[in-house]
Amino acid sequence: MKFDPQKYRELSRKDFEEAWKSGKEVLGIRDPNKVYPRIGFEFGAEHPVFRTVERLRKAYIAIGFSEVVNPIIVEDVHVRKQFGREALAVLDRCFYLASLPKPNVGISANKISLIEKITKKKVEGRERDLQEVFHRYKKGEIDGDDLSYLIAEVLEIDDITAVRILDEVFPEFRDLKPVPSTLTLRSHMTTGWFITLSHIADKLPLPIKLFSIDRCFRKEQGEDATRLYSYFSASCVLVDEDVGVDDGKAVAEALLRQFGFEKFRFRKDEKRSKYYIPDTQTEVYAFHPKLVGSSTKYSDGWIEIATFGIYSPTALAEYDIEYPVMNLGLGVERLAMILYGYDDVRKMVYPQIYGEIKLTDTDIARGIRVKEIPQTPVGLKIAGSIAETAERNAISPSPCSFLAYEGELFGKAVKVFVVEEEDNTRLCGPAYANEVVVYNGSIYGIPRTKKWRSYFEEGVTTGIKYIDAFSYLAARKIEEAAMMGEEEVMVRVRIVENLSDINLCIHDNLRRYILWKGGKIDVRGPVFVTVKAEIS
């Protein structure tokens, strides 16, 4: 199915909304209740992580929490305020941000000579303007992405030459090294919550119930099956005059029941983060029937899924927050792995990198197309007549000839025959009625017999028979012959080795995918069908 922009223009918003609600496909819209972790094949597909994010957003809102966006880039002083003497241990896991310094750039006689050599024109009279550009850049009035453009404007040259000048004449830019700042990428959502609450905790009516689902960044020893440098945290806070551990338990249960978790256990967390009151940091274990009997270490159905605690008054005081705060958080990727059956977070988050691209048999079947097709209504009628005549007389002994079509094409009389001139055989070879089927990631050309019944029942048929695809090709060749003024044309197919032998094609990307996954394309078979046309 080739992308057709006009079809998108013709569909109304209502069409898309109705298709989404019903789960029907309209230009690739899929069942909204399923996740399709596949990439870039003719229809829209949700990523399991973002599908889980959306479900969590709805779940938080359903229990009365309002969404906010917490700061993602924060000064390291906030970590020091929250963790006190243990801040270094946390900052060791943070990514610090750095930036390139703006150099002092001078324009010497030697540099002017080099510029003139590159531009093959005099710089005389433009030195002051060029120096002004570098001066404004140093002051921050000009951004780096505008520098080459302004140099080109001053020297009246093209942008590519200006970039060359920057690279060859001014090594100050080429040799720049990043300089670290005190800014960090947020390593955990708590850092953002303290900043957010410091602005609103004394102004909004109590209770204050907020949630945020966003990225955090943590400098791990390396990425593996259970951890990544960047992950999503689904975190919430509850602010009230009297907040305790029971509130955390209630929020955890109300949130997780919406994902099919049925029973809960709560255990004190041994890690004991310094921004929580001692003995309030609690691990949430939940039971999910989907895990029972699985090959994972959670085959008993129980898994640690979230953590909550009550913020320490000492940490809150650093931000002038006077009310108790309960904070609960969970990793989105961890929840998504449970919901959608993944055992490696890398394969779930980055399927395009870690080899978990998955196409169904239906996906592959959609990619198999007829290559040549008739361009006129008469041509289509000829194709249908060829296929019908061949199937009706397939086992007739040869030599034989059967009239398939007689009529007019492009103002000329046309007679089309299905023939077999060789002695002691049949009109069609044994594989003429083979059908193209996709089964377990492979493409087969097989007949509808008892031997192959499971392939048709469990696989996906394209609905394309060899004789149908060949008939389209024959009709197209007859059209071309009539247009060119030819009096006779013969089209034949003999032993089929490849899809192209029967006028079918598949994109190279799909072919590579099938071979990459260990599949095969086996459409071999003796078709032996010949079509002749007389044009006058």
C-alpha positions in Angstrom: 0.0 0.0 0.0 1.7 3.1 -1.3 1.4 6.2 0.9 -1.4 8.4 -0.6 -1.5 12.0 0.7 -4.8 12.6 -1.0 -6.5 9.9 1.2 -5.3 11.7 4.3 -6.8 14.9 3.0 -10.1 13.3 2.3 -10.6 11.8 5.8 -12.1 14.0 8.4 -11.2 14.3 12.0 -14.4 12.4 12.8 -13.2 9.5 10.6 -10.0 9.2 12.5 -11.7 9.4 15.9 -14.3 6.8 15.1 -11.6 4.5 13.7 -9.5 4.9 16.9 -12.5 4.2 19.2 -13.6 1.1 17.2 -10.2 -0.3 16.6 -10.8 -0.5 12.9 -8.0 0.3 10.4 -8.3 3.5 8.5 -5.0 4.3 6.7 -3.2 2.2 9.3 -5.0 3.1 12.5 -4.7 0.1 14.8 -6.6 -1.4 17.7 -6.2 1.2 20.6 -6.2 -1.6 23.2 -3.0 -3.2 21.9 0.6 -2.2 21.7 2.5 -2.8 18.5 6.2 -2.4 19.3 7.2 -2.4 15.6 8.8 0.4 13.7 7.9 2.2 10.4 5.8 -0.2 8.4 2.8 1.5 6.8 0.8 2.1 9.9 1.1 3.9 13.2 2.5 1.9 16.1 2.7 2.9 19.8 5.9 2.4 21.7 5.2 0.3 24.9 7.0 2.9 27.1 4.9 5.8 25.9 1.7 3.7 25.9 2.5 3.0 29.6 3.2 6.7 30.2 -0.2 7.5 28.8 -1.9 4.9 30.9 -0.2 6.2 34.0 -1.2 9.7 33.3 -4.9 8.6 33.1 -4.5 6.5 36.2 -3.1 9.4 38.3 -5.8 11.8 37.0 -8.5 9.2 37.8 -7.4 9.3 41.5 -7.4 13.1 41.7 -3.8 14.1 41.0 -3.0 17.1 38.8 -0.1 17.0 36.3 2.9 19.3 36.5 6.3 19.5 34.7 9.2 19.6 37.1 12.6 21.2 36.3 14.8 18.8 34.4 18.0 20.9 34.6 18.9 21.8 38.1 21.9 23.3 40.0 23.8 20.8 42.0 23.2 22.9 45.1 19.7 21.3 45.3 21.2 17.9 45.7 23.4 19.2 48.4 20.5 20.8 50.2 18.4 17.5 50.0 21.2 15.0 50.9 23.5 17.0 53.1 26.8 15.2 53.8 25.8 12.3 51.5 25.3 14.6 48.5 28.6 13.5 46.9 27.4 10.0 46.6 24.3 11.2 44.7 26.2 13.7 42.6 28.6 11.0 41.5 25.6 9.5 39.7 24.6 12.8 38.0 25.4 14.0 34.6 26.9 17.5 34.7 26.3 19.8 31.8 29.2 21.6 30.0 29.4 24.3 27.4 31.9 25.6 24.9 33.6 28.9 26.0 33.5 31.8 23.6 37.1 32.6 22.6 38.8 35.9 22.1 39.4 36.1 18.3 41.9 38.5 16.9 42.4 39.3 13.2 46.1 39.5 12.3 47.7 40.3 9.0 48.5 36.7 8.6 44.8 35.7 9.0 43.7 38.3 6.6 46.2 36.9 4.1 44.8 33.4 4.6 41.2 34.7 4.2 42.1 36.4 0.9 43.8 33.2 -0.3 40.6 31.2 0.4 38.1 33.8 -1.0 40.4 35.0 -3.8 39.2 38.5 -3.1 40.5 41.5 -1.0 39.4 41.8 2.6 40.5 45.5 2.7 37.9 47.7 4.3 36.0 44.8 5.9 38.4 44.0 8.8 36.5 46.2 11.3 33.1 44.7 10.4 34.6 41.2 10.7 36.1 42.0 14.1 32.7 43.3 15.2 31.1 40.0 14.3 33.6 38.1 16.5 33.2 40.7 19.3 29.4 40.3 19.3 29.8 36.5 19.4 32.1 36.8 22.4 29.5 38.9 24.2 26.8 36.4 23.5 24.8 38.6 21.1 25.3 36.1 18.3 24.6 32.4 18.5 27.1 29.9 17.1 24.7 28.8 14.3 24.6 32.4 13.0 28.3 33.0 13.0 29.2 31.6 9.6 26.2 33.3 8.0 27.3 36.7 9.3 30.9 36.2 8.3 29.6 35.3 4.8 27.6 38.5 4.7 30.5 40.7 5.8 32.9 39.1 3.3 30.3 38.7 0.5 31.0 35.0 0.2 28.9 31.8 0.4 28.2 30.0 3.7 30.4 27.0 2.8 33.4 29.2 2.2 32.7 31.0 5.5 32.7 27.6 7.4 36.0 26.8 5.7 37.5 30.1 6.9 36.4 29.3 10.5 38.0 25.9 10.3 41.3 26.8 8.6 41.9 30.4 9.7 40.6 30.5 13.2 41.9 27.4 15.2 40.5 29.1 18.3 37.1 27.5 17.4 38.4 24.1 16.3 40.4 23.6 19.5 37.6 24.6 22.0 37.0 22.2 24.9 33.8 22.0 26.9 33.9 23.7 30.3 31.7 22.0 33.0 29.1 24.0 34.9 27.2 23.4 38.1 24.1 22.4 36.2 23.1 18.8 36.3 20.5 16.6 34.5 17.9 15.6 37.1 18.8 12.1 38.4 15.6 11.5 40.3 12.2 13.3 40.4 12.6 14.3 44.0 15.0 17.0 43.0 12.3 18.7 40.9 9.6 18.2 43.5 11.4 20.2 46.2 11.8 23.1 43.7 8.2 22.9 42.6 6.8 22.7 46.1 8.9 25.6 47.3 6.8 27.8 45.1 3.3 26.5 45.7 3.1 24.6 49.0 2.2 27.7 51.0 -0.3 29.1 48.4 -2.6 26.3 47.2 -5.5 24.8 49.2 -4.7 21.6 51.0 -4.4 18.8 50.1 -2.1 19.3 47.2 -2.0 16.2 44.9 0.5 16.5 42.0 2.1 14.0 39.6 4.8 14.2 37.0 5.9 11.6 34.4 9.2 12.6 32.8 12.8 11.6 32.1 15.5 11.3 34.6 19.2 10.7 33.9 21.6 8.6 35.9 25.2 7.8 35.3 25.2 4.0 35.6 28.3 1.9 35.3 26.9 0.8 32.0 23.6 0.0 30.3 22.3 -3.6 30.6 19.2 -5.6 30.6 17.8 -3.8 33.7 19.1 -0.2 33.6 19.6 2.6 31.2 21.2 6.0 31.4 17.9 7.7 30.8 14.6 6.4 32.2 11.1 7.7 32.9 9.9 8.2 36.5 6.2 8.3 37.3 6.2 10.3 40.5 3.6 12.0 42.7 3.4 14.1 45.9 0.7 14.5 48.4 0.9 17.6 50.7 -1.4 18.0 53.7 -1.3 18.9 57.3 -1.3 15.2 58.4 0.3 12.8 55.9 1.7 9.4 56.8 2.7 6.0 55.6 -0.9 4.9 55.3 -1.5 7.6 52.7 1.4 6.2 50.6 -0.1 2.7 50.8 -3.5 4.0 49.7 -2.1 5.9 46.7 0.0 3.0 45.6 -2.9 0.6 45.7 -5.3 3.0 43.9 -2.8 3.6 41.2 -1.7 0.0 40.6 -5.1 -1.6 40.7 -5.7 0.2 37.4 -3.0 -2.0 35.8 -4.3 -5.4 36.9 -2.4 -5.7 40.2 -4.5 -7.5 42.7 -2.7 -7.8 46.0 0.0 -5.7 47.8 2.7 -6.1 50.3 4.7 -3.3 51.9 8.3 -3.6 53.3 10.6 -1.0 54.8 13.3 -0.1 52.3 16.8 -0.8 53.5 18.3 2.0 51.3 16.9 4.8 53.5 17.3 7.9 51.4 18.2 10.9 53.5 15.4 13.1 52.2 12.8 10.7 53.8 11.9 10.4 57.5 13.6 7.3 58.9 11.4 4.2 58.7 8.9 5.8 56.3 10.7 4.7 53.1 8.6 1.8 51.9 8.9 -0.7 49.0 5.6 -1.7 47.3 5.3 -5.3 46.1 2.4 -6.2 44.0 0.9 -9.4 42.7 0.0 -9.7 39.0 -1.5 -12.9 37.6 0.3 -12.4 34.3 3.6 -13.2 36.1 2.5 -16.5 37.6 4.5 -19.3 36.0 6.7 -17.0 33.9 10.3 -17.8 33.2 11.4 -14.8 35.3 12.4 -14.6 39.0 8.9 -13.3 39.6 7.1 -16.6 38.7 5.2 -16.5 42.0 3.4 -13.4 40.7 5.0 -10.9 43.2 7.3 -8.0 42.1 8.6 -4.8 43.6 7.0 -2.1 41.6 7.2 1.2 43.5 8.7 3.1 46.5 7.2 5.8 48.7 8.2 7.8 51.8 7.6 10.9 53.8 10.0 13.8 53.1 12.2 14.7 56.0 11.3 18.0 57.8 15.0 18.9 57.6 15.1 18.7 53.8 11.7 20.5 53.5 13.0 23.3 55.7 15.7 24.0 53.2 12.9 25.1 50.9 10.7 26.7 53.5 8.0 24.0 53.0 6.1 23.7 56.3 3.7 20.8 55.6 4.4 17.1 55.4 4.8 15.6 52.0 4.4 12.0 50.8 6.3 11.1 47.7 5.7 7.9 45.6 7.5 6.9 42.5 7.9 4.0 40.1 9.9 3.3 37.0 7.8 3.4 33.8 10.1 1.0 32.0 9.8 -1.5 34.8 6.0 -1.4 34.7 6.0 -1.6 30.8 8.2 -4.7 30.9 5.7 -6.4 33.2 2.7 -5.4 31.2 4.1 -6.3 27.8 6.3 -9.3 28.6 9.8 -8.0 28.1 12.9 -9.3 30.0 15.4 -6.8 28.7 14.8 -3.1 29.0 17.1 -2.4 26.1 15.1 -4.5 23.7 11.9 -2.8 24.8 13.1 0.8 24.7 15.5 0.5 21.7 14.1 -2.3 19.5 15.7 -0.7 16.4 19.1 -1.1 17.9 18.9 -4.3 19.9 17.4 -6.5 17.2 13.8 -6.8 18.5 12.1 -5.3 15.4 9.1 -7.6 15.0 6.9 -7.9 12.0 3.9 -10.1 12.0 2.9 -12.4 9.1 0.2 -9.9 8.3 2.8 -7.1 8.1 4.9 -9.2 5.6 1.9 -10.2 3.6 1.0 -6.6 3.1 4.4 -6.0 1.6 3.9 -8.5 -1.2 2.6 -6.7 -4.3 1.7 -7.4 -7.9 4.5 -5.7 -10.0 2.8 -5.1 -13.4 -0.9 -4.5 -13.7 -3.1 -3.5 -16.6 -3.7 0.3 -17.0 -7.2 0.1 -18.7 -10.6 -1.4 -17.8 -10.3 -3.6 -20.9 -6.9 -4.8 -19.7 -8.3 -5.7 -16.4 -11.0 -7.6 -18.1 -8.5 -9.5 -20.2 -6.5 -10.4 -17.1 -9.6 -11.8 -15.4 -10.5 -13.8 -18.6 -7.0 -15.3 -18.8 -7.0 -16.5 -15.2 -10.6 -17.9 -15.5 -9.8 -19.7 -18.8 -6.6 -21.2 -17.5 -8.2 -22.5 -14.3 -11.2 -23.9 -16.1 -9.0 -25.9 -18.6 -5.9 -26.4 -16.6 -5.7 -30.2 -16.9 -6.7 -30.3 -20.6 -4.2 -32.4 -22.6 -1.9 -30.7 -25.0 -1.4 -29.5 -27.6 -4.4 -27.2 -27.0 -5.6 -23.6 -27.3 -8.5 -21.8 -25.6 -9.9 -18.4 -26.5 -9.9 -16.3 -23.3 -10.9 -12.9 -24.7 -12.1 -11.3 -28.0 -12.8 -7.6 -28.2 -11.4 -4.2 -28.9 -8.4 -2.5 -27.3 -7.2 0.9 -28.3 -9.4 0.7 -31.4 -7.9 -2.6 -32.5 -9.4 -6.1 -32.6 -7.8 -8.4 -30.1 -8.0 -12.1 -29.6 -6.3 -13.6 -26.5 -5.6 -17.3 -26.1 -4.2 -19.6 -23.4 -2.2 -22.2 -25.2 0.2 -25.1 -24.8 1.9 -26.3 -28.0 4.1 -29.0 -26.5 2.8 -32.6 -26.9 1.8 -34.9 -24.1 1.4 -32.4 -21.2 -1.4 -30.2 -19.9 -2.5 -26.6 -20.5 -1.1 -25.5 -17.1 1.8 -26.8 -15.0 1.1 -28.2 -11.5 1.9 -25.0 -9.7 -0.4 -22.7 -11.6 -2.9 -22.5 -8.7 -0.2 -22.1 -6.0 -1.0 -19.3 -3.5 1.4 -17.0 -1.8 1.2 -17.5 2.0 3.2 -16.0 4.9 3.8 -18.5 7.7 6.1 -18.0 10.7 7.9 -15.1 9.1 8.6 -16.9 5.8 6.9 -16.6 2.3 5.7 -19.7 0.6 4.1 -20.5 -2.7 1.9 -23.6 -2.0 -1.3 -25.2 -3.2 -4.4 -25.5 -1.0 -4.0 -29.2 -0.2 -4.2 -31.2 3.0 -0.4 -31.2 3.3 -0.3 -27.4 3.6 -3.6 -26.9 5.5 -1.9 -25.6 8.7 0.0 -23.0 6.7 -3.2 -21.5 5.5 -5.0 -21.8 8.8 -2.2 -20.5 11.0 -0.4 -18.2 8.5 -1.7 -15.3 6.4 -2.5 -15.7 2.8 -2.1 -12.8 0.4 -5.0 -14.1 -1.7 -2.7 -14.1 -4.8 -2.5 -17.2 -6.9 0.3 -17.6 -9.4 -2.1 -17.6 -12.3 -3.7 -14.3 -11.1 -0.4 -12.5 -10.9 0.8 -13.9 -14.3 -2.5 -12.9 -15.9 -2.0 -9.3 -14.9 1.4 -9.3 -16.5 0.1 -10.9 -19.7 -2.7 -8.3 -19.9 -0.2 -5.5 -19.4 2.0 -6.8 -22.2 -1.0 -7.1 -24.5 -1.8 -3.4 -23.8 1.7 -2.4 -24.6 1.8 -4.4 -27.8 -1.5 -2.8 -28.9 -0.2 0.7 -28.2 3.0 0.0 -30.1 1.1 -1.4 -33.2 2.4 -4.9 -32.9 0.3 -7.7 -34.5 1.2 -10.5 -32.1 2.5 -11.0 -28.6 3.3 -14.0 -26.5 3.8 -14.1 -22.8 4.9 -17.2 -20.8 6.0 -18.3 -17.4 7.9 -21.6 -16.9 9.7 -22.7 -13.8 9.2 -20.2 -11.0 12.2 -19.5 -8.8 11.6 -16.1 -7.4 8.6 -13.8 -6.7 9.5 -11.7 -9.8 9.0 -14.8 -12.0 5.3 -14.6 -11.3 5.0 -10.8 -11.5 5.2 -10.3 -7.7 7.7 -8.1 -5.8 8.7 -7.3 -2.2 10.7 -4.4 -1.0 14.4 -5.1 -0.3 13.9 -4.0 3.3 11.3 -6.7 3.9 13.5 -9.3 2.1 16.4 -8.4 4.3 14.2 -8.6 7.4 13.0 -12.1 6.5 16.5 -13.4 6.0 17.8 -11.5 9.1 15.2 -13.3 11.2 16.1 -16.7 9.7 13.1 -16.9 7.4 13.0 -17.8 3.8 11.2 -17.0 0.5 10.3 -20.3 -1.2 8.0 -19.9 -4.2 9.5 -22.5 -6.4 7.2 -24.4 -8.7 6.5 -25.4 -12.4 3.8 -23.1 -13.7 4.2 -23.5 -17.5 1.4 -21.1 -18.8 1.6 -19.4 -22.2 -0.7 -16.6 -23.4 -0.8 -15.5 -27.1 -2.6 -12.4 -28.4 -3.5 -11.6 -32.0 -3.9 -7.8 -32.7 -5.4 -6.4 -35.9 
